[in-house]
Structure formats: structure tokens, C-alpha cells
Amino acid sequence: MVKAKYALPVTGSYILKNIRLETGFITDENGAKETRTELFCIEVSEGKITKIFTNNASLPGAIDAKGYLMLPAFSDMHVHLDKTLYGLPWQAHSPKKRSILDMIAYEQEIIPELLKTSTERAGLLIDLMQGYGTTFARTHFNVDTTSGLRSLENLQKALDNKKGSFSAELVAFPQHGCFYTDSAPLLKEAAQLDSVAFIGGVDPFGIDRNIEKVLDLTVQLALDNNKGIDIHLHDGGKEGLRTIEYLAEQALKNQSLQGRTYVSHAFVLASLPLNELERVAEKLAAAKVGIVSSIPFGRLVMPVPALMKHGVNVLAGSDNIQDHWSTFGTGNMLQKANLIADLYGWRTESDLSRTLRFATHNVLPLDNDGNMQWSKVNNSAEFVLVDASCSAEAVSRVSPTMAFAHEARLYWKETEKDV
């Protein structure tokens, strides 16, 4: 992984020429066999796309997009920017086997030292993610009795340093439990902050040994402070299933939580028989409770296709990127989409193009019938330019990002010659 360098942004009003957009599918008796694209000029002004018109390669004053493909901006919907080891000397995952309670004790040891450089390391990780075209993240930050709210304070400094090129929504995450350690008062304090968008949690049974007590607190904080919910759930068996169903029941009772409540990981779903999985998926869809997955592979494969079939909103994220929980993680959401397509056998032009949704927070250039739905006039100027002929190729080949626009500020990746 190499940190990309971007030139100073193009700001204000500008026009891009020779920009490639998807316009439809070319089909035969078997369905979509190819994606049709055309070159356009695009005008950006006051943060929005204000005009899309026939390409004029000789248009004076226009910025040459060089035929690069324009795609919706990339989003990482589950990451821990505050706890990365990226930026420190290389260290692999410890061979010592630790339970989640062991990991809590380990974090209590190392957090004071990590806090000293967490702002700088978060900034370096954002640089890495931006190199792959990610301009938005839902990031969890520790709320615990060791660090108090200092993880949030340091993270906000890192985000302030990236203002204009990167945005985030913040999840207050009681990594050490709400009651296993006395973190509930800190969580209540964090819930009142305008900068916090979600109330987090982790393994209500595995850590706090009380599903209802933890979730009742979480739900009440969300309702009282107009926040969403995003719960980490590694618990399996009947306890894991009970956690999912109880949270869905709370969302069904409280309309303000619907569409704003998520279960991250939810590994228990991978172990359910099909009829039970379908029942739970229907309940999640009815409650508008989403699943956020890092898409594990190996012995455990998440039932993403079945969840989507029943209307569950499935989002993807990196989770850990080289930290004390995991050695792995690249910060590349296009690579994550590639992994998803490979894992579930989504190999056709149509399937690959649909898989792009996991990198773009469900925004796709074409609808399922091949009709152009993005980008349109008055859309926010949030996009990436990739070196690919179409989104299917971009997913299959993990095509490089050449530029991105965030809040209409256009950042071009510097070439080796430029650097």
C-alpha cells in the first residue's frame, strides 16, 4: 500500500471534458453483455453538477478528464480510524490467542500510549483511503473508562485537517462494554454531542451478559438524542440471534429508528438454516434495520445474497485496517467490491456492475434495466474518476482512482513525474 499524493484542488466553477459516463447495457438473448459509455462535458458550480452536455474535446478552458470513467464517490461504512497502527513501524497480529475480554484488558494497557499519536495515524489512514477514492466513512471511536472521550477529540482533529476532502459520520463505540466497565455515563455524554451521529455497542451478551439492559440503554439514548444505532455483534447462537431480533423489535416500535439502525458483522446469520434466515431477514427488512459487513471469507461466509433478496440494506466496510485486532485491511473499497463479487460468484457484466454498490453506498450509474440514473443535473459533485471502461471492469480489475471530487473540490492524483 502506497499513500497517494493529490495536487491542490480545483475549486469554484469548472468544466470537465472527455469524461466517460455509462449510458446503458448492450444486451443479447442472455442479458447484458457489455456496458455502453459515451464521453461528455460536465459543468460544476456551487457544489453541484449544473450541466451535462455533448462532449467537446476542444472546449477552451475545460479540464481534460482523459476519458476516465466517472463513478459515484466511494464510502467506507465501517472503519475504526481512531485505532489503526498504520503509520507506526510494521507489526503483525500477536500469536497470543485472546478472547474479547482479554482484548479489552489489552486495550486498557496500550490505549494511553496510542492516544499520543492517534491524530497523526488517523490522518495517514485517511490519506491511504483517499488514494483509493474513498471520501466518506462511518467511523467508530472508542468510548471507554481508559480514554474517556479523548479518542473522539483526537479523531476530530484529524478530520478537521481533512476538511474539504473527506467527511465522516461518527459512532460512539463502548468497546469495553457499557456495564462490564462503567462506560455508560461516558456513552450518555457522547450521545449529547452534535458531532456524534450513531450510538454504538458491542456484544451485549458476550461482554455485559445482559442483552435487554444494554439495548434498552442504547435505544433510549438514540431516541433521546435523535441518533442512529450501529451495534457490533460477534455473539453467535441463541444470544446473537436474540440480540438481532430484540433490536429489530425496538425499531419496529419506534419509527424514528427505522432506516437508522444497523447491526455490524452479525456473524450469527451465517449459521442459521435457510428457513430461519429468511424469517429473520424479513423481520430486519420490515424494521428497516441494515447489516454492515466487512465481508469475511473462509469458514464463515455471510449470507449477503439472501439478505438482499429479502430487502435488507447491506452495507460494506473495511472494519479494522492494520490494528491490534487484525493485521489485514487495505482501505480500498473497490477491492472490497471485487472480493464480494468473487466470493458470491457475481461474474457477469450486470452482476459486476451491481456489485459496485458496496463501494458507493448503494449509488449506481445504471439501474437494473440499464437506464441512466447517475449522474444528473443538480446532483452533488461527489465522484471519482477511475481508469476503466465501465463499472464492471472497475470492480473486476480494481481499477486505479485517478481523481476525486468531494464537495465539488476536484483533486487530481499526482503522477510519479509530478511528484
C-alpha positions in Angstrom: 0.0 0.0 0.0 1.4 3.4 -1.1 0.0 6.7 0.1 -1.2 8.6 -3.0 -0.4 12.3 -3.4 -3.0 14.7 -4.8 -2.4 18.1 -6.3 -4.1 21.1 -4.8 -7.8 21.1 -5.6 -9.6 22.7 -8.4 -12.3 24.8 -6.7 -15.2 27.1 -7.7 -16.8 26.6 -11.1 -15.2 24.4 -13.7 -16.0 22.2 -16.7 -14.7 18.7 -17.3 -14.4 17.5 -20.9 -13.8 13.9 -22.2 -15.4 12.4 -19.1 -16.8 8.9 -19.5 -20.3 8.1 -18.3 -22.3 4.8 -18.5 -25.4 5.2 -20.7 -26.9 1.7 -20.9 -26.4 -2.0 -21.3 -25.8 -3.7 -24.7 -27.8 -6.9 -24.5 -28.5 -10.2 -26.3 -30.7 -13.2 -25.6 -28.7 -13.9 -22.4 -28.9 -10.4 -20.9 -26.4 -7.6 -20.6 -23.1 -8.5 -22.4 -21.5 -5.1 -22.4 -21.9 -1.6 -20.9 -22.4 1.3 -23.3 -20.5 4.5 -22.4 -20.1 7.9 -24.0 -17.9 11.0 -23.5 -19.5 14.1 -22.1 -18.7 17.6 -20.8 -19.8 18.3 -17.2 -20.1 21.7 -15.6 -19.7 22.0 -11.8 -20.8 25.1 -9.9 -21.8 25.9 -6.3 -21.1 22.3 -5.2 -23.4 20.7 -7.8 -23.3 19.3 -11.3 -25.1 22.1 -13.1 -24.9 20.9 -16.7 -24.2 17.6 -18.6 -23.7 18.1 -22.4 -22.3 16.6 -25.5 -18.6 16.3 -25.4 -16.4 19.0 -27.0 -12.8 17.8 -26.9 -11.6 21.2 -28.0 -13.6 23.2 -25.5 -11.3 26.0 -24.3 -10.7 26.3 -20.5 -12.2 22.9 -19.8 -10.2 20.4 -17.7 -9.4 17.2 -19.7 -10.7 14.1 -17.9 -8.8 12.0 -20.4 -11.6 9.5 -21.0 -11.6 8.3 -17.3 -14.8 6.8 -16.1 -16.9 8.9 -13.6 -18.4 6.9 -10.8 -20.2 7.8 -7.6 -17.8 8.6 -4.7 -16.6 5.7 -2.6 -17.7 5.3 1.0 -16.4 3.0 3.8 -19.3 2.3 6.0 -17.5 0.6 8.9 -14.0 1.6 10.0 -12.1 2.4 13.1 -10.0 5.5 12.3 -9.0 6.0 15.9 -7.3 2.7 16.5 -5.2 2.0 13.4 -1.5 1.0 13.7 -1.0 2.3 10.2 1.8 4.9 10.3 3.7 3.0 13.0 6.5 0.5 12.3 5.1 -2.8 10.9 3.8 -5.2 13.5 1.8 -8.3 12.7 -1.1 -9.7 14.8 0.0 -11.2 18.1 0.2 -15.1 18.1 -1.3 -15.0 21.6 -4.9 -16.0 21.5 -7.2 -13.6 23.3 -10.9 -13.6 24.0 -12.8 -10.4 23.6 -12.5 -9.8 27.4 -8.7 -10.4 27.0 -8.7 -7.8 24.2 -10.4 -5.3 26.5 -7.7 -5.7 29.1 -5.0 -5.4 26.4 -6.6 -2.2 25.1 -6.6 -0.8 28.6 -2.8 -1.3 28.6 -2.0 0.2 25.2 -4.5 3.0 24.7 -2.7 5.6 26.8 0.4 5.2 24.5 -1.6 5.0 21.3 -3.5 8.2 22.1 -0.2 10.1 21.9 -0.2 9.7 18.1 -3.8 8.8 17.2 -4.4 12.1 15.4 -1.4 11.6 13.1 -2.2 8.0 12.5 -5.8 8.6 11.7 -4.7 11.3 9.2 -2.3 8.8 7.5 -5.1 6.2 7.3 -7.4 8.8 5.7 -4.6 9.6 3.2 -4.4 5.9 2.3 -8.2 5.6 1.9 -8.3 8.7 -0.3 -5.6 7.2 -2.5 -8.2 4.5 -3.4 -11.0 7.1 -3.9 -12.8 6.9 -0.6 -14.1 10.3 0.5 -16.6 9.3 3.2 -16.5 7.0 6.2 -18.7 5.9 9.0 -16.1 5.6 11.7 -16.4 4.2 15.2 -14.4 5.8 18.1 -13.8 4.3 21.5 -15.7 5.5 24.5 -14.2 3.8 27.5 -13.0 4.4 31.0 -9.4 4.4 30.0 -9.5 7.1 27.3 -12.8 8.9 28.2 -13.6 10.9 25.1 -10.0 11.6 24.1 -10.3 9.2 21.1 -13.1 11.4 19.8 -11.1 14.6 20.5 -8.1 13.3 18.6 -10.2 11.9 15.7 -12.0 15.2 15.3 -8.6 16.9 14.9 -7.7 14.5 12.2 -11.0 15.1 10.4 -10.6 18.9 10.7 -7.3 18.5 9.0 -9.0 16.8 6.1 -12.0 19.2 5.9 -13.0 19.8 2.3 -11.6 16.5 1.0 -13.0 13.9 3.4 -16.2 13.6 5.6 -17.3 11.2 8.3 -20.2 10.2 10.4 -19.2 9.3 13.9 -20.3 6.3 16.1 -19.8 6.4 19.8 -18.5 2.9 20.5 -18.3 1.5 24.0 -15.6 -1.1 23.1 -15.2 -2.2 26.7 -18.9 -2.7 27.3 -21.5 -0.4 28.8 -21.5 -2.1 32.2 -18.6 -4.5 32.2 -16.6 -1.3 32.6 -18.5 1.7 33.8 -18.8 3.3 30.3 -22.5 4.0 30.3 -22.1 7.6 31.7 -19.5 8.3 29.0 -21.8 7.0 26.3 -24.5 9.2 27.6 -22.2 12.2 27.4 -21.1 11.3 23.9 -24.7 10.9 22.8 -25.4 14.5 23.5 -22.7 15.8 21.2 -23.8 17.2 17.8 -20.8 15.6 16.1 -22.0 12.1 17.0 -24.4 10.5 14.6 -24.8 7.0 16.0 -24.9 5.2 19.3 -22.7 2.1 19.1 -22.4 -1.1 21.1 -20.7 -4.4 21.1 -21.8 -7.9 22.1 -24.4 -7.1 24.7 -24.4 -10.7 25.9 -20.7 -11.6 25.4 -19.4 -8.6 27.3 -22.2 -7.3 29.5 -24.1 -10.5 29.9 -27.5 -8.7 29.5 -28.9 -8.2 26.1 -32.0 -6.3 27.1 -30.3 -3.9 29.6 -27.7 -2.9 27.0 -30.0 -2.5 24.1 -32.6 -0.6 26.2 -29.9 1.9 27.2 -28.7 2.2 23.5 -32.2 2.6 22.2 -33.2 5.2 24.8 -30.0 7.2 24.1 -30.8 7.2 20.4 -34.4 8.3 20.9 -33.5 11.0 23.5 -30.7 12.5 21.3 -32.1 11.8 17.8 -29.3 9.4 16.8 -29.0 6.3 14.8 -27.8 2.9 16.2 -24.9 0.7 15.0 -24.2 -2.3 17.1 -21.1 -4.6 16.7 -22.4 -8.2 17.1 -19.9 -11.1 17.2 -22.1 -13.2 19.6 -23.4 -16.4 18.0 -26.0 -18.9 19.0 -29.3 -18.0 20.6 -27.8 -15.0 22.2 -26.6 -13.5 18.9 -30.0 -14.2 17.3 -31.9 -12.7 20.3 -29.8 -9.5 20.1 -30.7 -9.0 16.4 -34.4 -9.8 16.9 -34.7 -7.6 20.0 -33.1 -4.6 18.2 -35.4 -5.2 15.2 -38.4 -5.2 17.6 -37.3 -1.9 19.1 -37.0 -0.4 15.6 -40.5 -1.7 14.7 -41.9 0.1 17.8 -40.0 3.4 17.1 -40.3 4.7 13.6 -37.5 7.2 14.1 -35.1 4.3 14.4 -36.1 2.8 11.1 -33.5 3.2 8.4 -31.1 4.5 11.0 -30.4 1.2 12.8 -27.7 -1.2 11.9 -26.1 -4.4 13.1 -22.4 -4.7 12.2 -20.9 -8.1 11.5 -23.9 -10.2 12.7 -22.0 -13.4 12.2 -24.8 -15.4 13.7 -26.7 -15.0 10.5 -24.2 -17.2 8.7 -25.0 -20.2 10.9 -28.8 -20.1 10.5 -30.7 -22.7 8.5 -32.3 -21.2 5.4 -35.9 -21.0 6.7 -34.7 -19.3 9.9 -32.5 -16.9 7.9 -35.4 -15.9 5.7 -37.6 -15.3 8.7 -35.0 -13.0 10.3 -34.3 -11.3 7.0 -38.0 -10.5 6.6 -38.1 -9.1 10.1 -35.0 -6.9 9.5 -36.4 -5.6 6.3 -39.8 -4.8 7.9 -38.0 -2.9 10.7 -35.6 -1.2 8.2 -32.6 -2.5 10.1 -29.5 -2.8 8.0 -26.5 -5.1 8.2 -22.9 -3.7 7.8 -20.3 -6.3 6.9 -16.6 -6.4 6.3 -17.4 -9.5 4.1 -15.4 -12.2 5.9 -14.3 -15.2 3.8 -13.1 -18.7 4.8 -15.1 -20.9 7.2 -17.7 -18.1 7.7 -19.5 -16.6 4.7 -22.2 -14.1 5.3 -25.5 -14.7 3.5 -25.4 -11.4 1.7 -27.4 -12.6 -1.3 -30.2 -13.9 0.8 -30.4 -10.8 2.9 -30.6 -8.6 -0.2 -33.2 -10.9 -1.7 -35.5 -10.1 1.2 -34.9 -6.3 1.0 -32.3 -5.9 3.8 -30.0 -3.0 3.3 -26.5 -4.4 3.3 -23.5 -2.1 3.5 -19.8 -2.8 3.4 -16.8 -1.5 5.2 -13.1 -2.2 6.0 -13.6 -2.6 9.8 -10.0 -2.9 11.1 -7.2 -1.6 8.9 -3.9 -2.9 10.4 -4.6 -2.6 14.1 -4.3 -4.7 17.2 -7.5 -6.6 16.2 -6.4 -7.5 12.7 -3.3 -7.4 10.6 -5.3 -7.1 7.4 -7.3 -4.3 5.7 -6.3 -2.2 2.7 -8.8 0.7 2.9 -9.7 0.1 -0.7 -13.5 -0.1 -1.2 -13.2 -1.1 -4.8 -11.2 -4.0 -3.8 -13.9 -4.9 -1.2 -16.4 -4.9 -4.0 -14.1 -7.1 -6.0 -13.9 -9.6 -3.1 -17.7 -9.6 -2.8 -18.2 -10.4 -6.5 -15.6 -13.2 -6.4 -17.0 -14.6 -3.2 -20.6 -14.9 -4.4 -19.8 -15.7 -8.0 -21.1 -12.5 -9.4 -19.1 -12.6 -12.7 -21.4 -11.2 -15.5 -21.4 -7.7 -16.8 -24.7 -7.0 -15.0 -23.7 -8.6 -11.7 -20.3 -6.9 -11.6 -21.9 -3.5 -12.3 -24.4 -4.1 -9.5 -21.6 -5.1 -7.0 -20.2 -1.5 -7.3 -23.0 -0.5 -4.8 -20.8 -1.9 -2.0 -18.2 0.8 -2.7 -20.6 3.6 -3.3 -23.2 3.3 -0.5 -25.8 1.9 -2.9 -25.5 4.6 -5.7 -25.1 3.1 -9.2 -24.8 4.8 -12.6 -27.4 2.5 -14.2 -30.5 0.9 -12.8 -31.1 -2.8 -13.2 -32.7 -2.3 -16.6 -29.7 -0.3 -17.8 -31.3 3.1 -17.6 -29.0 6.0 -16.8 -29.8 7.2 -13.2 -26.5 8.9 -12.1 -25.1 11.4 -12.5 -27.8 14.0 -13.2 -28.0 17.8 -13.1 -28.4 19.1 -9.5 -26.6 16.1 -8.1 -23.9 17.0 -5.5 -20.5 17.0 -7.1 -19.3 13.9 -5.3 -17.5 11.5 -7.6 -14.3 9.6 -8.5 -12.6 9.2 -11.9 -11.2 5.7 -12.5 -9.1 4.3 -15.2 -11.7 1.8 -16.5 -14.1 1.4 -19.4 -17.1 0.7 -17.2 -18.0 -0.1 -13.6 -17.9 -3.9 -14.3 -14.3 -3.6 -15.3 -13.5 -1.3 -12.4 -14.8 -3.9 -10.0 -13.2 -6.9 -11.7 -9.8 -5.3 -12.2 -9.8 -3.0 -9.1 -9.0 -0.1 -11.4 -7.0 2.8 -10.0 -8.5 6.0 -8.9 -7.1 9.0 -10.9 -9.1 11.8 -9.3 -12.0 12.5 -6.9 -14.3 15.3 -6.2 -15.6 16.0 -2.7 -17.9 18.9 -2.0 -17.1 19.8 -5.6 -13.4 20.3 -4.9 -11.6 18.3 -7.6 -8.4 16.5 -6.5 -6.1 15.0 -9.2 -3.7 12.3 -8.3 -0.1 13.4 -9.0 1.9 11.2 -11.3 5.4 10.0 -10.5 6.7 12.7 -12.8 4.7 15.3 -10.9 6.0 14.1 -7.6 
